[in-house]
């Protein structure tokens, strides 16, 4: 037999078949023919065929995978409970009994390795829910699973190889279908009424009672010993025992049994070259029905009708209906999935950082340390006054220094000490021009040149109690020694004048009376002088009422002439998680969000495998989906790193937190990056959800319009950017020396973007120059408002005209989807 032809007429509510294989046996020659397909037969499948021709024979690779999947369904104890073959004599009750016996015996074997507890080894104290995972417990679990594997295998074989009472010898002819033999000329014409069964060595039928007795006895003995000795274990001993038992269970389910199945499949397929056995009930071949069997007589009198092929017209119509149904199903599933995904994302984002609470706490800190005080700092000497009057007193009134609960400072706890840090430039970091130095006599005046801060002239030398004497110590740690950002675990700061590194010269101070004396000492020794370019006051506050941390940085920047620019940064966020019941619920939602991300990734990978990588990335929405998944996994990685960093900081505070400054810079940086990524991810997810909701005709028309104007808008955007850059350069050159909004190219660009919608402070242009200022604004309005905006309007109107001429196909998908849902609900309740 070379090939077979299989077909169906595509009738019924679910006409497709999943055809795994066809096994045909010649009863006379006892030869078996295998026809392997392992695919769907119908228009719903990828082949879209209802008639096909299959050639005989297996490839070794096909045999291996087929044997492995078949043995996993039959031989894996835990999987076979659900996927038991219908004709198997090994019932589900027997499988469950073997599983129970295996679990109890495994618990007993783990208990034997841990030993019988005594009063000296029992520890009943429960300090916390944490415990250490040791290699000893893991090895005990592996040993227990290895010991129990042959015992469990023997009990299962007793059940599997026990004959049943219904197997009568006079009604069967045993045939070995796994070994092709020659024709049996003597026995080929003897019997007309016979049943074909697989020849297999079996135990007598009464062995089933031995199997049941063994299973029940092992379960009872194991459970008795486990209760007798296991209840004497203490808290930590029970945890170690549980770890060993779970290790043994996982090892048996995911390692021992699957590996044994794969190894046996490789042995029988690639080495012994045995074909796959018929995994079904014995076939009954009846030529003459019995006299007392009315059912067989009725079947023999009925003529079998073989259905014909389905017509091409019916198949084409069924294919169109199926495509429409699949499209509606896909859209509905995507909408439900992304609505649920968006809901989980929004819940995770808003629980990660409650914005309103963070704003209120930042405002409280602003009112305590910044408002009406920072603006009074004009000179270097004002900084010391600000620290003595506006920083140290409020910090000294925080918890636990003041517990009166009468002022706002009583709601905060100062984490460790607060820090004073400065960044300096080197001595003689610049030189006066020779001609000007001689012309103005700068050498006779004794003036020294100090430049602005950059990476070249940043001072990183060590000094000895004064900025005039350098120190030769290898690792000094006082306020006159430079400390690198890597050692301090700090991050750079983007100021008004420059970008400042995380290192510098620093002093860690407490809030006691000694802080006033230290400030006086620094003032006398001129710790802040003409070479200071940036001065930082840093501290971290914690509000236990709302579980919020606030990292506060007050910055004073100095120019070369000595003017002071003040700024501050207050970053509030809940860094510690999972300490309350509400935060545990947030953890559950985060886990669900992680699982949804994996599921969405699986769907996108299926799309890539279906259409190919190049075709997949040609569509904009597929690129958007991939970007969304990349941001999801990036946010998860950053969240893990942030959690690790916070754990390290909390451990550092517990060890010696009150005597040192606790730096939250890296944790704040990771938290800030995570929040920005989550915000951007929320925007992308909303856009993706909006695209899926294009069932409305107006939304679909809007997206069609965007597709038409995509190419003209590229050229319009190019012209807009060039014009904006030109005006930004012109404004920076004209007004940069006089107007604050144009002092840098970036500021000029932002001011002009705002002027596209409204003119901000027109009087400042008049005050700068009565003719040049208004002329600049007039040209900008004429080109951008009357020129480019009208050009944009024309592009949109031309696209609308083109759509009217071509016509937009409006499929009322919303109506079709509602009909499909109603039909599905009715079919469920039939």
C-alpha positions in Angstrom: 0.0 0.0 0.0 1.7 3.2 -1.2 -0.8 6.0 -0.4 -4.3 6.7 0.8 -6.8 9.4 -0.2 -8.8 11.1 2.6 -11.6 13.6 2.2 -14.8 14.9 3.8 -17.8 16.9 2.6 -17.2 19.9 4.9 -20.6 19.4 6.6 -21.6 20.0 10.2 -21.1 22.9 12.6 -17.4 22.1 13.0 -16.3 20.1 9.9 -12.5 20.2 10.2 -10.7 17.1 11.4 -7.3 16.9 13.0 -5.8 13.9 11.3 -2.8 12.6 13.2 -2.1 9.4 11.3 -3.7 6.4 9.6 -2.6 2.9 10.6 -3.8 0.1 8.3 -3.1 -3.5 9.0 -3.5 -6.4 6.6 -5.1 -9.1 8.6 -3.8 -11.9 6.4 -0.2 -10.8 6.0 -0.2 -9.1 9.5 1.7 -6.2 7.9 1.1 -2.6 9.2 1.1 0.5 7.0 1.6 3.9 8.6 0.4 7.2 7.0 1.5 10.3 8.9 -0.1 13.7 8.5 -0.4 15.5 11.9 -2.4 18.5 10.6 -5.9 19.7 10.2 -8.1 18.5 7.3 -10.5 21.3 6.4 -10.8 24.9 5.2 -10.1 26.2 8.8 -6.5 24.8 8.6 -3.5 26.4 7.1 -3.7 24.0 4.1 -7.4 24.7 3.5 -7.9 21.2 2.1 -10.8 18.8 2.5 -9.2 16.2 0.2 -5.6 15.0 0.2 -3.3 12.1 -0.6 -0.9 10.8 2.0 2.1 8.6 1.2 3.0 5.7 3.4 5.9 5.6 5.8 7.4 7.5 8.7 10.6 9.5 8.9 12.7 8.8 12.0 12.1 12.4 13.2 8.4 12.0 12.9 8.4 8.7 14.7 10.5 10.2 17.5 8.1 13.1 18.1 5.0 11.0 17.7 6.3 8.4 20.1 7.4 11.0 22.6 4.0 12.8 22.6 2.2 9.5 22.8 4.3 8.2 25.8 3.9 11.5 27.6 0.2 11.3 27.4 0.2 7.6 28.5 3.3 7.2 30.6 3.8 10.4 32.5 1.9 9.8 35.7 0.8 13.4 36.3 -0.1 14.3 32.7 -1.9 11.0 32.0 -4.4 11.8 34.8 -5.9 14.3 32.4 -4.9 12.9 29.1 -5.6 9.2 29.7 -6.1 7.2 26.5 -9.8 6.1 26.4 -9.0 2.5 25.9 -6.3 2.2 28.5 -6.9 -0.3 31.3 -4.9 1.9 33.7 -7.8 4.0 35.0 -7.7 7.5 36.4 -8.5 6.2 39.9 -5.5 4.0 39.7 -3.3 6.8 38.5 -4.4 9.1 41.3 -3.7 6.4 43.8 -0.2 6.0 42.5 0.3 9.8 42.6 -0.8 9.9 46.2 1.4 7.0 47.1 4.4 8.7 45.4 3.8 12.0 47.2 3.6 10.4 50.7 6.6 8.1 50.1 8.6 11.1 48.9 7.7 13.1 52.0 8.8 10.1 54.1 12.1 9.7 52.3 12.9 13.4 52.7 12.0 13.1 56.4 14.4 10.1 56.7 17.3 12.2 55.2 16.6 15.1 57.6 16.6 12.7 60.5 14.2 12.2 63.5 14.0 15.5 65.4 15.1 15.8 69.0 14.6 18.4 71.6 18.1 19.9 70.9 17.6 20.3 67.2 14.1 21.8 67.3 13.8 25.6 67.0 10.3 26.8 67.6 11.0 30.6 67.4 9.5 32.3 64.4 11.4 35.5 63.7 10.1 36.2 60.2 8.9 34.4 57.2 12.3 34.5 55.6 14.5 31.4 55.4 17.7 30.4 53.8 17.7 28.0 50.8 20.6 25.6 51.3 22.2 23.2 48.9 21.7 20.4 51.4 17.9 20.6 51.1 18.1 20.7 47.3 20.4 17.6 47.2 18.0 15.7 49.6 15.1 16.4 47.3 17.1 15.0 44.3 18.1 11.9 46.2 14.5 11.3 47.3 13.1 11.6 43.8 15.8 9.2 42.5 15.0 6.7 45.2 11.3 6.8 44.7 11.4 6.6 40.9 11.9 2.7 40.6 9.4 2.0 43.4 6.8 4.2 41.7 7.7 2.6 38.3 7.1 -0.9 39.7 3.7 -0.1 41.2 2.6 1.5 37.9 3.7 -1.6 35.9 1.6 -3.8 38.2 -1.5 -1.9 37.3 -0.6 -1.5 33.6 0.3 -5.2 32.9 -2.6 -6.8 34.8 -5.1 -8.5 32.5 -8.8 -7.9 32.7 -11.4 -10.6 33.2 -13.2 -9.6 30.0 -10.4 -10.9 27.8 -11.5 -14.4 26.6 -9.1 -16.5 24.7 -11.7 -18.1 22.4 -12.7 -14.7 21.0 -9.2 -13.3 20.2 -6.4 -14.0 17.9 -3.2 -12.2 19.2 -1.2 -10.7 16.5 2.1 -8.8 16.9 1.6 -5.7 14.8 5.0 -4.3 15.5 7.0 -6.9 13.5 6.0 -7.4 9.8 5.9 -11.1 9.0 5.1 -13.2 6.0 1.7 -14.5 5.1 0.3 -17.2 7.3 -0.9 -19.6 4.7 -2.3 -22.1 7.2 -4.3 -19.7 9.3 -5.4 -17.2 6.7 -8.6 -18.9 5.8 -9.6 -20.5 9.1 -11.6 -17.9 11.0 -14.0 -15.4 9.7 -15.1 -13.9 13.1 -12.1 -12.6 15.1 -10.8 -9.7 17.0 -7.3 -8.3 16.4 -5.4 -7.4 19.6 -1.8 -6.4 20.2 0.4 -9.1 21.5 1.9 -8.1 24.9 3.2 -10.0 27.9 0.7 -9.5 30.8 0.3 -10.5 34.4 -2.6 -12.6 35.5 -5.8 -10.7 36.3 -5.5 -11.2 40.0 -2.2 -9.2 40.2 -4.4 -6.1 40.2 -5.3 -6.9 43.9 -1.5 -7.0 44.7 -1.1 -3.6 43.1 -4.0 -2.1 45.1 -2.7 -3.6 48.3 0.8 -2.3 47.7 -0.5 1.2 46.9 -2.7 1.4 50.0 -0.1 0.0 52.4 2.6 2.4 51.2 0.3 5.3 51.5 -0.9 4.4 55.0 2.6 3.6 56.3 4.1 6.7 54.8 1.3 9.0 56.1 1.6 7.5 59.6 5.3 8.0 59.8 5.1 11.5 58.4 2.5 12.5 61.0 4.4 10.7 63.8 7.7 12.4 63.2 6.9 15.4 61.0 4.7 17.1 63.6 7.7 17.3 66.0 9.7 19.5 63.6 10.1 23.2 64.5 9.5 26.1 62.2 12.8 26.2 60.3 13.1 22.4 60.2 9.7 22.2 58.6 10.7 24.8 56.0 13.8 22.9 55.1 11.8 19.7 54.9 9.2 21.5 52.7 12.0 22.7 50.4 13.3 19.1 50.0 9.9 17.7 49.3 9.1 20.4 46.7 12.5 19.8 45.1 11.7 16.1 44.8 8.2 16.7 43.5 9.4 19.2 40.8 12.3 16.8 39.9 9.9 13.9 39.4 7.4 15.9 37.4 9.7 18.0 35.2 12.9 15.9 35.1 12.7 12.2 35.9 9.6 11.2 34.1 10.0 13.4 31.0 13.7 12.4 30.6 12.8 8.7 30.9 10.1 9.2 28.2 12.5 11.0 25.9 15.3 8.4 26.5 13.0 5.4 25.8 11.7 7.2 22.6 15.3 7.7 21.4 16.2 4.1 22.2 13.2 2.6 20.3 13.3 5.0 17.4 16.9 5.6 16.5 18.7 2.5 17.9 16.2 -0.4 17.9 14.3 1.0 14.9 10.9 -0.2 16.2 7.7 1.2 14.7 5.0 2.8 16.8 2.4 0.5 18.3 -1.3 0.9 17.6 -2.5 3.1 20.4 -6.2 2.2 20.2 -8.8 -0.4 21.1 -8.6 -3.8 19.5 -10.4 -3.8 16.1 -13.4 -6.2 15.7 -13.7 -7.7 12.3 -17.1 -9.3 11.9 -18.0 -11.1 8.7 -21.0 -13.0 9.9 -23.1 -11.5 12.7 -24.1 -13.7 15.6 -27.7 -14.9 15.8 -28.5 -13.3 19.1 -26.8 -10.0 18.3 -29.5 -7.8 16.9 -27.4 -4.7 16.8 -24.7 -6.2 14.6 -27.5 -7.6 12.3 -29.0 -4.1 12.0 -25.6 -2.6 11.2 -24.9 -5.3 8.6 -28.2 -4.7 6.8 -27.6 -0.9 6.6 -25.8 0.2 3.5 -22.8 2.5 4.2 -23.1 5.8 2.4 -19.7 7.4 1.5 -20.0 11.2 1.2 -18.7 12.8 -1.9 -16.4 15.8 -2.3 -17.6 19.2 -1.4 -18.2 21.5 -4.5 -15.8 24.4 -5.1 -18.7 26.9 -4.9 -19.6 25.7 -1.4 -16.0 25.6 -0.3 -15.5 29.2 -1.6 -18.6 30.4 0.2 -17.6 28.6 3.4 -14.1 30.0 3.1 -15.5 33.6 2.9 -17.7 33.1 5.9 -14.9 31.5 7.8 -12.5 34.4 7.0 -15.1 36.9 8.2 -15.7 34.9 11.3 -12.0 34.7 12.1 -11.5 38.4 11.5 -14.3 39.2 13.9 -13.0 36.7 16.4 -9.4 38.1 16.1 -10.6 41.7 16.5 -12.8 40.8 19.5 -10.0 38.9 21.2 -7.5 41.7 20.6 -9.9 44.3 22.0 -10.6 42.3 25.1 -6.9 41.5 25.6 -5.7 45.1 25.2 -8.5 46.5 27.3 -7.5 44.2 30.1 -3.8 44.8 29.4 -4.4 48.6 29.5 -6.3 48.4 32.7 -3.5 46.4 34.4 -0.9 48.8 33.1 -2.8 51.8 34.4 -3.2 50.1 37.8 0.5 49.3 38.0 1.6 52.8 37.0 -0.7 54.6 39.4 0.2 52.3 42.3 3.9 52.6 41.5 3.8 56.3 42.2 0.6 58.0 43.5 1.2 61.4 41.9 -1.2 63.4 44.0 0.3 62.2 47.3 3.8 62.8 46.0 2.9 66.4 45.0 1.4 67.2 48.4 4.5 65.9 50.2 6.8 67.8 47.9 4.8 71.0 48.5 5.1 70.5 52.3 8.9 70.2 52.0 8.9 73.2 49.7 7.1 75.3 52.2 9.4 74.2 55.0 12.9 74.6 53.3 12.5 76.6 50.1 9.6 79.1 50.1 10.5 82.7 51.1 14.0 81.7 52.2 16.0 80.4 49.2 15.4 83.6 47.2 17.2 85.6 49.8 20.6 84.0 49.0 22.6 86.4 46.9 26.2 86.0 48.1 28.5 83.3 49.4 28.0 84.5 53.0 24.2 84.2 52.6 24.6 80.4 52.1 25.9 79.9 55.7 23.0 82.1 57.0 20.5 80.0 55.0 21.9 76.7 56.4 21.9 78.0 60.0 18.4 79.5 59.9 16.5 77.5 57.2 18.0 74.0 57.0 19.4 72.9 60.4 16.4 74.1 62.6 13.7 72.3 60.5 15.8 69.1 60.3 16.3 69.2 64.1 12.5 69.2 64.6 12.0 66.0 62.6 11.3 62.5 64.1 12.7 61.4 66.6 14.2 64.7 67.7 10.7 66.3 68.2 7.6 64.2 68.8 5.1 67.0 69.6 3.1 66.5 66.3 2.3 70.3 66.3 4.3 71.4 63.3 4.8 70.0 59.8 8.4 68.9 60.5 7.1 66.4 63.0 5.7 64.2 60.2 9.1 63.5 58.7 12.1 61.3 59.7 15.6 62.4 58.6 17.3 59.3 57.0 20.8 59.4 58.3 22.7 62.7 58.2 22.5 65.6 55.7 25.4 66.4 53.4 27.1 69.5 52.2 29.0 69.1 48.9 30.8 71.4 46.6 32.5 71.2 43.2 35.5 73.4 42.5 37.7 74.5 39.6 41.5 74.3 39.7 43.8 77.1 40.7 44.8 79.2 37.7 42.4 77.3 35.5 42.6 80.1 33.0 45.0 82.9 32.0 44.4 86.5 31.2 45.4 87.5 27.6 49.0 89.0 27.6 48.1 92.2 26.0 45.2 92.9 28.4 47.2 91.8 31.4 49.9 94.4 30.5 47.4 97.1 29.5 45.4 97.0 32.7 48.3 96.0 35.0 46.6 92.8 36.2 49.9 91.3 37.5 50.5 94.3 39.8 46.9 93.9 41.2 47.5 90.2 42.1 44.3 89.0 40.4 43.9 85.3 39.6 41.8 84.0 36.7 39.1 81.4 37.5 37.2 79.8 34.6 33.8 78.2 34.4 33.5 74.5 35.2 34.2 71.8 32.7 35.7 68.3 32.6 39.2 69.7 32.0 39.5 72.2 34.9 37.5 70.3 37.5 39.5 70.2 40.7 40.0 66.7 42.2 43.1 67.2 44.3 43.3 66.6 48.1 44.1 69.4 50.5 45.3 69.7 54.1 42.9 71.8 56.2 43.1 74.6 53.7 42.7 75.2 49.9 46.3 76.5 49.8 48.1 73.4 51.0 47.8 70.1 49.1 47.7 66.8 51.0 49.8 63.7 50.1 47.6 61.2 52.0 46.4 58.3 49.9 42.8 58.0 51.1 41.8 61.1 53.1 38.1 61.3 54.1 37.6 64.8 55.5 36.0 67.8 53.9 39.2 68.9 52.2 39.6 65.6 50.2 38.0 64.9 46.9 35.7 61.9 46.6 34.7 60.4 43.3 31.1 59.8 42.3 31.7 56.1 41.9 32.7 55.8 45.5 29.7 57.9 46.7 27.3 56.1 44.4 26.0 59.4 43.1 24.7 60.6 39.8 25.4 63.8 37.8 23.1 66.8 38.2 21.9 69.1 35.3 22.1 72.6 36.7 21.2 76.0 35.2 24.9 76.8 34.3 26.5 73.4 33.7 26.3 69.6 34.3 27.9 68.7 37.6 29.3 65.4 38.5 28.3 63.3 41.5 31.7 63.6 43.3 33.3 66.6 45.1 34.3 67.8 48.5 31.7 67.0 51.1 30.8 67.2 54.8 28.3 64.9 56.4 26.5 66.6 59.3 24.0 65.8 62.0 21.3 68.1 63.3 22.7 68.5 66.8 24.5 71.4 68.4 27.8 70.3 66.8 26.4 71.2 63.4 26.5 75.0 64.3 30.1 74.7 65.4 31.0 72.9 62.2 29.4 75.6 60.1 31.4 78.2 62.0 34.6 76.3 61.4 33.9 76.1 57.7 33.2 79.8 57.5 36.4 80.7 59.3 38.5 78.5 57.0 36.7 79.9 53.8 35.5 76.4 52.7 33.4 78.2 50.0 35.6 80.6 48.1 36.1 82.0 44.6 36.9 78.6 43.1 33.6 77.1 44.2 31.3 76.5 41.2 28.5 74.6 42.7 27.3 73.9 46.3 24.8 71.2 47.2 22.7 70.6 50.4 21.4 67.0 50.2 19.2 65.1 52.6 16.5 62.4 52.5 13.2 62.6 54.4 10.7 59.8 55.1 7.0 60.3 55.9 5.8 57.1 57.7 2.2 58.3 57.5 2.0 57.8 53.7 5.2 55.6 53.3 6.9 58.2 51.0 10.5 59.1 50.6 11.7 62.5 49.5 15.2 63.2 48.2 15.9 66.9 48.5 18.7 68.7 46.8 19.2 72.5 47.1 21.8 73.8 44.6 23.8 77.1 44.6 25.7 77.7 41.3 28.4 80.3 41.0 29.6 82.1 38.0 33.2 83.5 37.5 32.2 87.0 38.6 30.6 85.5 41.8 26.9 85.8 41.1 24.7 83.0 42.7 22.0 81.0 40.9 19.7 79.0 43.1 17.7 75.9 42.2 16.3 72.9 44.0 15.0 69.4 43.3 12.5 67.5 45.4 11.8 64.0 44.2 9.1 62.1 46.2 8.2 58.5 45.6 7.3 55.3 47.6 10.5 53.3 47.4 9.6 50.5 49.8 6.9 48.1 48.6 4.9 45.1 49.7 4.7 46.0 53.4 0.9 46.5 53.6 -2.1 44.6 52.4 -2.8 47.2 49.7 0.7 46.8 48.4 0.3 43.0 48.4 -2.7 43.5 46.1 -0.5 45.7 43.9 2.0 42.8 43.7 -0.7 40.5 42.5 -1.6 43.0 39.7 2.0 43.3 38.8 2.3 39.6 38.4 -0.9 39.5 36.3 0.6 42.3 34.1 3.8 40.3 33.7 1.9 37.2 32.6 -0.2 39.3 30.2 3.1 40.7 28.7 4.3 37.1 28.1 1.0 36.2 26.5 1.1 39.2 24.2 4.7 38.3 23.3 3.5 34.8 22.4 0.9 36.3 20.1 3.4 38.6 18.4 5.9 35.7 17.9 3.1 33.6 16.3 2.5 36.5 13.9 6.2 36.7 13.0 6.3 33.0 12.4 3.2 33.2 10.2 4.1 36.1 8.0 7.9 36.4 8.3 10.1 38.9 10.0 10.4 41.3 7.1 6.7 41.4 6.3 5.9 41.8 10.0 8.0 44.9 10.4 6.6 46.6 7.2 3.4 47.5 9.1 3.5 50.5 11.5 1.2 48.9 14.1 3.4 45.8 14.3 6.4 48.1 15.0 4.3 49.8 17.7 3.4 46.5 19.3 7.1 45.4 19.3 8.1 48.7 20.8 5.4 48.3 23.5 6.8 44.8 24.4 10.4 46.1 24.5 9.3 48.8 26.9 7.4 46.3 29.1 10.5 44.0 29.5 12.7 47.0 30.0 10.5 48.4 32.7 10.6 44.9 34.4 14.4 44.8 34.3 14.6 48.3 35.7 12.1 47.5 38.4 14.2 44.5 39.5 17.4 46.6 39.6 15.6 49.4 41.5 14.3 46.9 44.0 17.8 45.4 44.5 19.2 48.9 45.0 16.6 49.9 47.5 17.2 46.6 49.4 20.9 47.5 49.5 20.2 51.0 50.8 17.9 49.8 53.5 20.4 47.2 54.6 23.1 49.9 54.7 20.8 52.1 56.9 20.2 49.3 59.3 23.9 48.6 59.8 25.1 52.2 60.4 22.5 54.6 59.1 22.3 57.2 61.9 26.1 57.9 61.7 26.3 58.5 57.9 24.6 60.0 55.0 22.3 57.5 53.1 22.6 58.2 49.4 19.4 57.4 47.5 20.7 58.9 44.2 20.9 55.6 42.2 17.6 54.4 43.5 16.0 57.7 42.6 17.6 57.6 39.2 16.2 54.1 38.5 12.8 55.1 39.8 12.7 58.2 37.6 13.7 56.2 34.5 11.1 53.6 35.3 8.4 56.1 35.7 9.3 57.8 32.4 9.2 54.5 30.6 5.9 53.5 32.2 4.4 56.9 31.1 5.6 56.4 27.5 4.4 52.8 27.6 0.9 54.1 28.7 0.8 56.4 25.7 1.7 53.7 23.2 -0.8 51.2 24.7 -3.6 53.8 24.5 -2.7 54.4 20.8 -2.7 50.7 20.1 -6.1 50.3 21.9 -7.5 53.2 19.9 -6.5 51.5 16.7 -8.3 48.3 17.7 -11.4 50.4 18.4 -11.6 51.4 14.8 -15.0 49.7 14.5 -16.5 53.2 14.5 -16.7 54.6 10.9 -15.5 58.1 12.0 -12.4 56.6 13.7 -11.7 54.5 10.6 -12.1 57.5 8.4 -9.6 59.4 10.6 -7.0 56.7 10.3 -7.5 56.5 6.6 -7.0 60.2 6.4 -3.7 59.9 8.4 -2.5 57.2 5.9 -3.1 59.6 3.0 -1.4 62.6 4.5 1.6 60.6 5.8 3.9 61.3 2.8 3.0 65.1 2.4 3.4 65.6 6.1 7.0 64.4 6.0 7.9 67.2 3.7 5.8 69.7 5.7 7.5 68.7 8.9 11.0 69.1 7.3 10.1 72.6 6.2 8.7 73.4 9.6 11.8 72.2 11.5 14.2 74.1 9.2 12.2 77.3 9.6 12.0 76.9 13.4 15.7 76.3 13.7 16.4 79.4 11.6 14.3 81.6 13.8 15.8 80.0 16.9 19.3 80.9 15.8 18.3 84.4 14.8 16.5 85.0 18.1 19.4 83.6 20.2 21.9 85.9 18.4 19.6 89.0 18.6 18.1 88.7 22.0 20.4 86.2 23.9 22.4 88.8 25.7 19.3 90.7 26.9 16.3 88.4 27.2 16.2 85.4 29.6 14.1 83.3 27.2 16.8 83.5 24.5 19.9 83.0 26.6 20.6 79.6 25.0 19.6 77.9 21.7 17.4 75.4 23.5 15.5 78.1 25.4 15.1 80.0 22.2 13.6 76.9 20.5 11.1 76.4 23.3 10.0 80.0 23.3 9.4 80.0 19.6 7.3 76.8 19.8 5.2 78.5 22.4 4.9 81.6 20.2 3.4 79.4 17.5 0.2 79.2 19.6 0.4 82.5 21.5 2.8 85.5 21.9 4.4 85.5 25.4 5.3 88.9 26.9 5.3 91.1 23.8 6.5 94.1 25.8 9.9 92.6 26.3 10.6 92.8 22.6 9.5 96.4 22.5 11.8 97.2 25.5 14.7 95.5 23.8 14.4 97.4 20.5 11.3 99.4 19.3 11.8 98.4 15.7 13.8 95.1 15.6 11.8 93.3 18.2 8.3 93.8 16.7 9.8 93.1 13.2 11.1 89.7 14.4 7.7 88.8 15.9 5.9 90.0 12.7 8.0 87.8 10.4 7.6 84.8 12.7 3.8 85.2 12.7 3.6 85.7 9.0 5.7 82.6 8.1 4.4 80.2 10.7 0.8 81.2 11.3 -0.2 82.4 7.8 2.3 80.3 5.8 3.0 76.9 7.3 -0.4 76.6 9.1 -2.3 77.2 5.9 0.0 74.8 4.1 -1.0 72.1 6.7 -4.7 72.9 6.1 -4.3 72.5 2.4 -2.6 69.1 2.8 -5.5 67.9 5.0 -8.1 69.2 2.6 -6.5 67.6 -0.4 -6.4 64.3 1.4 -10.1 64.6 2.2 -10.9 65.3 -1.4 -8.8 62.3 -2.5 -10.7 60.0 0.0 -14.1 61.2 -1.4 -13.0 60.4 -4.9 -11.6 57.0 -4.2 -14.2 56.2 -1.6 -13.5 54.6 1.8 -14.8 51.1 2.3 -16.9 51.2 5.5 -17.3 47.7 6.9 -19.8 48.0 9.7 -17.7 45.7 11.9 -19.4 46.8 15.1 -22.8 45.4 13.8 -21.1 42.2 12.6 -19.4 41.8 15.9 -22.6 42.3 17.9 -24.4 39.7 15.7 -21.5 37.3 16.2 -21.6 37.7 20.0 -25.4 37.2 20.1 -25.1 34.1 17.9 -22.3 32.7 20.1 -24.4 33.3 23.3 -27.4 31.6 21.7 -25.3 28.6 20.7 -24.0 28.3 24.2 -27.5 28.0 25.7 -28.9 25.5 23.2 
